[in-house]
Amino acid sequence: MITTPIMLRMQTNDSQPAACGPPAVSVIIPAYNAAKFIAETLDSVLAQTFVNYEVIVVNDGSPDTEQLEQILQPYQNRITYLKQENRGAGAARNAGLKVARGKFVAFLDADDLWLPSFLGEQVAFIQNDEGYDLVYADAELFGDPSRARGTVMQREPSEPPVTFERLIGEQCIVNTSSVLALREPILEVGLFDESLRNSQDFDLWVRLAKRPNARMNFQRKVLVRHRVWSGSLASDGIKSVEGELKVLDKVSRRNDLTPSERNTLAQTVALRSASVEVDRGKRKLLHGEFHSAADSFRFANAYYRSWKLRLVLFSLQVAPRLLQRLYSARVNQPS
């Protein structure tokens, strides 16, 4: 159950006066095992050049609650703090949305950071032309030096226009911490799907994009720093893809898809199903589950038809333990 907020004040920098009336933007930060990063994240919000916003931190039944609340104490007159039993990031964001007062909402993960111009540039951008329902931006990767190189859009390009079909076809990948959106359309489509533990943000973006006259866009400016580390939800690639496939299965049950959208959906499901089996096969190989690993690689190769996968399958037949040692050495070698 969500408790009554214990801290509430219009968000503003100390050096600038608070705006009158409701805030323009509600910043929603779900917190789970976030104590070691939350202060840095909040400081990046407080450093915004755009000051007409509120901050809502939602403790999603975090096991580090005592430490988290100690760290939040200096921010107590600058945030709304909500606490609930652990129900997942979607439920935490929904709790924030239900008390949010802003016309716009921004979803910042508790381990990511905004550059000082983030809100100012995104608010100006979302109001460009005739206005957008949702906009996002690029993010610099930082943290784990072996994996945090470049930017999100360098790894996962976005190509305009942002449409429902391009989202399900993975031609537009939305980084959640870079999103600024109108709050009202999110309420209209039913908020985040709390039954999804992974990819509930992807699910919301595709539902928003399927609305009549939906308008989404992005800018390639780096306005966010996205932390890459072993404890994040996105660090488990298999669970991430499994979450995406659940969303795509949910999409497949819609009765308003065009033939082109259904074709794109089928292509994406085939690709992601094969890619996740490669990852499962690698994990099973490391654990010595050779027969199960072969099943995964065989499924993946039916899609990829790759000589590398054929070689792996042959090696699993003739020298599985040697293959396991070689792959383990590769995985564990210094970056």
Buried (B, 14 or more C-beta within 10 A) or exposed (E): EBEEBEBBBBBBBEEEEEBEEEBBBBBBBBBBBBBBBBBBBBEBBBBBEBBBBBBBBBBBBBEBBEBBBEBBEEBEEBBBBBBBEEBBBBBBBBBBBEBBBBBBBBBBBBBBBBBBBBBBBBBEBBEEEEEBBBBBBBBBBBBBEEEBEEBBBEEEEBEEEBBBBBBBBBBBBBBBBBBBBBBEBBEEBEBBBBEBBBBBBBBBBBBBBBEEEBBBBBBEBBBBBBBBBEEBBBBBBBBBBBBBBBBBEBBEEBEEBEEEBBEBBEEBBEBBBBBBBBBBBBBBBBEEBBEBBBBBBBBBBEBBEBEEBBEBBEBBEEEBEEBBEEBEEEEEEEE
